[in-house]
């Protein structure tokens, strides 16, 4: 088996992926498909941490725009990530790989409280670690949580799965002539406001030298395709490894 280029990875999964063809909720077919990709990568030797969003359950920003207090709305969104994290962790465990949920929100009857020390120990013991509750604070997205957790856990790379096969200068679904980047710097992504992740996430990654790979979640090669280089992706960083 070929050696993977990254030993420890942070995978950012959007909540919408779990909804599949539905407008909301969790579709078992898509949940299990995502879990299978993670199980395959784990069995190939990757240490995997995951941060998942809650867009399939709740969107705090949208509700806040309708008049709900932003702090309350964001807390509700964080609880949505806990639901998704429990579902994904369980699906991974059913696939034959140990998995553990750590929550930034204190809820001991549901998940272990997140500490970098405990989460890194679990990764070393072969668990897939699913980080729930975002950063634990309002006003921060799960993209920012993903960058933060990747840095805290000493991950080699952050993988961001999207609906397109990398970073473009415009939305390729609206403009077929949009330029796709093979490699792009943190500063250019921030300066051009390329909306793959939020600015805070890119700034965290830049300031801590964390490379990011952006790829299409529906690529047939899956997560292993990204790690092996078979799947098209955009490298965001300062220098490609």
PATI-514713 format. One record per residue (C-alpha): residue number from 0; y, z, x. Coordinates in pm, 1 decimal, m for minus. Each point is the difference from the previous one (the first is absolute). Layout:
BEGIN
<node pos="NUM" north="Y" up="Z" east="X"/>
...
This chain:
BEGIN
<node pos="0" north="0.0" up="0.0" east="0.0"/>
<node pos="1" north="340.0" up="m98.2" east="138.2"/>
<node pos="2" north="232.6" up="280.4" east="100.6"/>
<node pos="3" north="283.8" up="55.1" east="m245.6"/>
<node pos="4" north="352.1" up="m38.5" east="144.4"/>
<node pos="5" north="115.0" up="320.8" east="m168.7"/>
<node pos="6" north="m194.0" up="326.5" east="m5.0"/>
<node pos="7" north="201.2" up="191.6" east="m259.6"/>
<node pos="8" north="183.6" up="m176.9" east="m281.5"/>
<node pos="9" north="219.7" up="92.9" east="m294.8"/>
<node pos="10" north="m55.3" up="m220.3" east="m302.0"/>
<node pos="11" north="277.8" up="m15.0" east="m259.8"/>
<node pos="12" north="m141.2" up="m98.7" east="m338.5"/>
<node pos="13" north="222.1" up="m75.3" east="m298.3"/>
<node pos="14" north="m96.0" up="167.3" east="m324.6"/>
<node pos="15" north="23.7" up="m334.9" east="m177.1"/>
<node pos="16" north="m308.9" up="m118.7" east="189.1"/>
<node pos="17" north="m214.4" up="251.8" east="m184.3"/>
<node pos="18" north="123.8" up="m127.1" east="m336.8"/>
<node pos="19" north="m148.1" up="m342.2" east="71.5"/>
<node pos="20" north="61.9" up="m234.2" east="m291.9"/>
<node pos="21" north="120.5" up="284.2" east="m218.5"/>
<node pos="22" north="365.3" up="93.5" east="m36.0"/>
<node pos="23" north="m70.6" up="364.4" east="78.4"/>
<node pos="24" north="m277.1" up="246.9" east="76.3"/>
<node pos="25" north="m301.7" up="m35.2" east="228.2"/>
<node pos="26" north="m238.0" up="m295.5" east="m32.6"/>
<node pos="27" north="m341.1" up="104.4" east="143.9"/>
<node pos="28" north="m71.5" up="m350.9" east="133.6"/>
<node pos="29" north="311.1" up="m1.8" east="218.1"/>
<node pos="30" north="m36.3" up="366.1" east="97.0"/>
<node pos="31" north="m353.8" up="m64.5" east="124.4"/>
<node pos="32" north="100.1" up="m321.8" east="178.4"/>
<node pos="33" north="270.1" up="186.9" east="192.2"/>
<node pos="34" north="m242.3" up="280.6" east="82.9"/>
<node pos="35" north="m260.3" up="m248.4" east="128.5"/>
<node pos="36" north="251.1" up="m145.0" east="247.3"/>
<node pos="37" north="85.6" up="347.7" east="126.8"/>
<node pos="38" north="m366.5" up="100.3" east="27.0"/>
<node pos="39" north="m78.6" up="m313.6" east="202.9"/>
<node pos="40" north="285.0" up="66.2" east="243.2"/>
<node pos="41" north="m98.3" up="364.8" east="36.3"/>
<node pos="42" north="m361.8" up="m90.1" east="73.3"/>
<node pos="43" north="127.5" up="m247.3" east="260.6"/>
<node pos="44" north="158.1" up="289.9" east="187.3"/>
<node pos="45" north="356.8" up="24.4" east="m130.6"/>
<node pos="46" north="151.5" up="338.8" east="m76.0"/>
<node pos="47" north="187.8" up="m54.6" east="m326.0"/>
<node pos="48" north="280.3" up="188.5" east="m169.2"/>
<node pos="49" north="138.0" up="m129.3" east="m329.9"/>
<node pos="50" north="321.9" up="42.7" east="m193.5"/>
<node pos="51" north="m2.6" up="m137.3" east="m352.7"/>
<node pos="52" north="282.5" up="m58.3" east="m244.6"/>
<node pos="53" north="11.5" up="71.0" east="m372.3"/>
<node pos="54" north="151.5" up="m315.2" east="m146.5"/>
<node pos="55" north="m303.5" up="m46.3" east="m224.1"/>
<node pos="56" north="65.9" up="337.8" east="m160.9"/>
<node pos="57" north="366.4" up="85.2" east="30.4"/>
<node pos="58" north="319.2" up="m138.0" east="153.4"/>
<node pos="59" north="246.5" up="276.6" east="70.7"/>
<node pos="60" north="291.1" up="m231.2" east="81.6"/>
<node pos="61" north="m34.0" up="m187.9" east="m329.4"/>
<node pos="62" north="m17.5" up="318.7" east="m203.1"/>
<node pos="63" north="293.5" up="150.4" east="189.3"/>
<node pos="64" north="202.2" up="m311.1" east="m81.9"/>
<node pos="65" north="m62.0" up="71.5" east="m368.0"/>
<node pos="66" north="161.7" up="341.8" east="32.0"/>
<node pos="67" north="m275.3" up="235.5" east="117.2"/>
<node pos="68" north="98.1" up="231.7" east="283.4"/>
<node pos="69" north="m93.8" up="m173.8" east="326.7"/>
<node pos="70" north="m165.7" up="306.7" east="151.3"/>
<node pos="71" north="m218.8" up="47.2" east="m307.8"/>
<node pos="72" north="m83.3" up="m371.0" east="m10.0"/>
<node pos="73" north="m100.8" up="m2.7" east="366.4"/>
<node pos="74" north="m217.2" up="308.7" east="m44.0"/>
<node pos="75" north="m179.6" up="m175.3" east="m285.2"/>
<node pos="76" north="m55.3" up="m299.6" east="228.4"/>
<node pos="77" north="m145.0" up="226.5" east="269.8"/>
<node pos="78" north="m247.8" up="137.5" east="m252.3"/>
<node pos="79" north="m97.0" up="m359.6" east="m77.7"/>
<node pos="80" north="m89.8" up="m52.7" east="365.6"/>
<node pos="81" north="m231.1" up="302.0" east="m17.9"/>
<node pos="82" north="m191.5" up="m159.9" east="m288.6"/>
<node pos="83" north="m36.4" up="m326.8" east="192.5"/>
<node pos="84" north="m96.5" up="180.7" east="320.5"/>
<node pos="85" north="m276.3" up="195.3" east="m172.5"/>
<node pos="86" north="m135.2" up="m319.5" east="m159.3"/>
<node pos="87" north="0.5" up="m196.9" east="326.1"/>
<node pos="88" north="m143.8" up="285.3" east="206.2"/>
<node pos="89" north="m284.7" up="42.2" east="m246.4"/>
<node pos="90" north="m75.3" up="m374.2" east="4.9"/>
<node pos="91" north="m10.7" up="7.2" east="380.8"/>
<node pos="92" north="m239.4" up="295.4" east="m5.1"/>
<node pos="93" north="m224.7" up="m185.3" east="m245.0"/>
<node pos="94" north="m6.2" up="m285.6" east="250.9"/>
<node pos="95" north="m162.0" up="223.1" east="259.7"/>
<node pos="96" north="297.0" up="114.7" east="209.7"/>
<node pos="97" north="138.6" up="353.4" east="m5.0"/>
<node pos="98" north="349.9" up="24.7" east="m142.2"/>
<node pos="99" north="247.5" up="282.0" east="m48.5"/>
<node pos="100" north="331.0" up="20.8" east="m188.2"/>
<node pos="101" north="293.7" up="184.3" east="153.4"/>
<node pos="102" north="304.7" up="59.4" east="m217.3"/>
<node pos="103" north="361.5" up="49.5" east="102.2"/>
<node pos="104" north="34.6" up="188.8" east="m330.0"/>
<node pos="105" north="m171.3" up="336.7" east="m1.9"/>
<node pos="106" north="m288.1" up="m11.3" east="m250.0"/>
<node pos="107" north="m301.2" up="173.0" east="161.3"/>
<node pos="108" north="m231.6" up="m47.4" east="m298.0"/>
<node pos="109" north="46.2" up="m379.1" east="29.1"/>
<node pos="110" north="42.0" up="m85.7" east="369.9"/>
<node pos="111" north="46.7" up="154.2" east="342.3"/>
<node pos="112" north="362.3" up="62.0" east="96.8"/>
<node pos="113" north="112.7" up="m253.2" east="257.9"/>
<node pos="114" north="49.7" up="104.8" east="358.7"/>
<node pos="115" north="m14.6" up="m248.7" east="283.3"/>
<node pos="116" north="m239.0" up="228.1" east="186.7"/>
<node pos="117" north="m253.4" up="18.7" east="m283.2"/>
<node pos="118" north="26.9" up="m370.3" east="m85.0"/>
<node pos="119" north="m50.8" up="m106.1" east="363.6"/>
<node pos="120" north="m302.7" up="228.9" east="26.1"/>
<node pos="121" north="m147.1" up="m163.6" east="m311.1"/>
<node pos="122" north="57.0" up="m347.9" east="147.8"/>
<node pos="123" north="m177.6" up="106.0" east="320.2"/>
<node pos="124" north="m289.8" up="126.8" east="m212.3"/>
<node pos="125" north="m43.4" up="m341.8" east="m162.7"/>
<node pos="126" north="178.8" up="56.9" east="m329.1"/>
<node pos="127" north="223.6" up="m259.3" east="m159.1"/>
<node pos="128" north="316.0" up="198.9" east="m66.3"/>
<node pos="129" north="199.3" up="m77.0" east="m315.3"/>
<node pos="130" north="352.6" up="141.2" east="6.2"/>
<node pos="131" north="134.7" up="75.9" east="m348.3"/>
<node pos="132" north="336.6" up="119.7" east="m123.9"/>
<node pos="133" north="219.3" up="m228.9" east="208.3"/>
<node pos="134" north="219.4" up="197.8" east="238.7"/>
<node pos="135" north="1.5" up="295.2" east="m238.1"/>
<node pos="136" north="371.4" up="m51.3" east="m56.9"/>
<node pos="137" north="198.8" up="m201.8" east="m254.5"/>
<node pos="138" north="212.3" up="m300.9" east="101.5"/>
<node pos="139" north="m263.2" up="m134.1" east="241.4"/>
<node pos="140" north="m236.5" up="m287.1" east="m77.2"/>
<node pos="141" north="m369.2" up="m17.1" east="78.5"/>
<node pos="142" north="87.4" up="m266.0" east="260.2"/>
<node pos="143" north="200.0" up="264.0" east="184.5"/>
<node pos="144" north="m286.6" up="244.7" east="m50.4"/>
<node pos="145" north="m237.8" up="m254.7" east="153.9"/>
<node pos="146" north="215.3" up="m40.5" east="311.5"/>
<node pos="147" north="44.9" up="376.5" east="29.1"/>
<node pos="148" north="m370.9" up="76.0" east="m39.1"/>
<node pos="149" north="m94.1" up="m274.9" east="247.7"/>
<node pos="150" north="226.6" up="158.5" east="260.8"/>
<node pos="151" north="m116.1" up="355.0" east="m74.1"/>
<node pos="152" north="m365.8" up="m103.1" east="26.2"/>
<node pos="153" north="46.3" up="m197.0" east="324.4"/>
<node pos="154" north="m110.8" up="m325.6" east="m162.7"/>
<node pos="155" north="m1.1" up="m315.7" east="210.9"/>
<node pos="156" north="129.7" up="m224.9" east="m280.0"/>
<node pos="157" north="119.4" up="1.2" east="m360.3"/>
<node pos="158" north="m158.3" up="m263.8" east="m224.0"/>
<node pos="159" north="203.4" up="m105.2" east="m302.1"/>
<node pos="160" north="m185.8" up="m207.4" east="m255.7"/>
<node pos="161" north="218.7" up="m216.2" east="m225.1"/>
<node pos="162" north="m27.4" up="m293.8" east="m238.7"/>
<node pos="163" north="83.9" up="m252.5" east="275.9"/>
<node pos="164" north="m141.4" up="m63.9" east="347.5"/>
<node pos="165" north="278.3" up="151.1" east="207.0"/>
<node pos="166" north="376.7" up="35.6" east="23.7"/>
<node pos="167" north="222.0" up="m283.3" east="m126.8"/>
<node pos="168" north="376.3" up="m47.5" east="15.0"/>
<node pos="169" north="m3.4" up="m58.2" east="m377.7"/>
<node pos="170" north="m246.0" up="48.6" east="m282.6"/>
<node pos="171" north="m254.8" up="m281.8" east="57.7"/>
<node pos="172" north="m97.2" up="5.6" east="m366.4"/>
<node pos="173" north="356.1" up="m90.9" east="m93.8"/>
<node pos="174" north="76.3" up="m225.1" east="296.7"/>
<node pos="175" north="m293.8" up="m200.5" east="140.2"/>
<node pos="176" north="212.0" up="m80.8" east="307.0"/>
<node pos="177" north="34.2" up="365.9" east="95.5"/>
<node pos="178" north="m54.9" up="65.2" east="370.8"/>
<node pos="179" north="m300.4" up="211.2" east="95.3"/>
<node pos="180" north="18.9" up="218.7" east="309.2"/>
<node pos="181" north="m297.4" up="30.8" east="232.9"/>
<node pos="182" north="178.8" up="277.4" east="189.5"/>
<node pos="183" north="328.5" up="169.1" east="m86.8"/>
<node pos="184" north="190.4" up="294.4" east="146.4"/>
<node pos="185" north="79.7" up="318.7" east="m187.1"/>
<node pos="186" north="370.6" up="m65.3" east="43.0"/>
<node pos="187" north="m19.2" up="m349.0" east="m149.3"/>
<node pos="188" north="m195.1" up="125.3" east="m300.0"/>
<node pos="189" north="265.0" up="267.4" east="m58.5"/>
<node pos="190" north="299.6" up="m226.3" east="69.7"/>
<node pos="191" north="m127.1" up="m279.1" east="m226.9"/>
<node pos="192" north="m113.0" up="248.7" east="m264.9"/>
<node pos="193" north="m346.8" up="m153.9" east="m18.8"/>
<node pos="194" north="m142.4" up="203.0" east="m284.8"/>
<node pos="195" north="m359.7" up="57.7" east="102.6"/>
<node pos="196" north="52.0" up="373.0" east="44.8"/>
<node pos="197" north="310.3" up="207.7" east="m40.3"/>
<node pos="198" north="253.0" up="37.2" east="280.7"/>
<node pos="199" north="m82.9" up="364.8" east="66.7"/>
<node pos="200" north="m364.3" up="m89.8" east="65.1"/>
<node pos="201" north="92.4" up="m274.7" east="247.0"/>
<node pos="202" north="252.3" up="225.8" east="173.7"/>
<node pos="203" north="m261.8" up="273.4" east="41.3"/>
<node pos="204" north="m248.1" up="m251.5" east="139.6"/>
<node pos="205" north="259.3" up="m143.6" east="239.3"/>
<node pos="206" north="114.9" up="336.1" east="130.2"/>
<node pos="207" north="m358.5" up="107.7" east="68.4"/>
<node pos="208" north="m143.7" up="m330.5" east="125.2"/>
<node pos="209" north="m242.9" up="m37.6" east="m292.0"/>
<node pos="210" north="m109.2" up="m364.4" east="m48.1"/>
<node pos="211" north="m45.7" up="m134.8" east="m353.2"/>
<node pos="212" north="m230.6" up="m277.2" east="m119.3"/>
<node pos="213" north="88.8" up="m159.6" east="m333.4"/>
<node pos="214" north="m275.6" up="m200.5" east="m170.3"/>
<node pos="215" north="m123.2" up="m119.2" east="m339.2"/>
<node pos="216" north="m220.1" up="253.9" east="m173.5"/>
<node pos="217" north="m199.0" up="m269.9" east="m179.3"/>
<node pos="218" north="m102.4" up="m178.9" east="320.1"/>
<node pos="219" north="m374.8" up="m69.2" east="m12.5"/>
<node pos="220" north="m58.9" up="157.9" east="342.9"/>
<node pos="221" north="143.4" up="330.3" east="m121.4"/>
<node pos="222" north="97.8" up="287.0" east="223.8"/>
<node pos="223" north="m249.3" up="m95.8" east="269.4"/>
<node pos="224" north="160.0" up="m344.1" east="11.3"/>
<node pos="225" north="334.3" up="156.3" east="88.9"/>
<node pos="226" north="m149.7" up="223.8" east="266.1"/>
<node pos="227" north="m200.3" up="m285.0" east="154.3"/>
<node pos="228" north="291.6" up="m244.7" east="m7.1"/>
<node pos="229" north="m166.7" up="m241.9" east="m243.5"/>
<node pos="230" north="250.5" up="69.3" east="m276.6"/>
<node pos="231" north="356.0" up="m133.4" east="22.3"/>
<node pos="232" north="253.9" up="274.5" east="40.8"/>
<node pos="233" north="347.8" up="67.9" east="131.8"/>
<node pos="234" north="41.2" up="238.8" east="291.0"/>
<node pos="235" north="309.4" up="219.4" east="m27.9"/>
<node pos="236" north="90.9" up="176.6" east="320.9"/>
<node pos="237" north="143.7" up="m45.2" east="344.0"/>
<node pos="238" north="m289.1" up="m153.4" east="189.1"/>
<node pos="239" north="m333.2" up="m125.1" east="m129.8"/>
<node pos="240" north="m305.3" up="163.8" east="148.4"/>
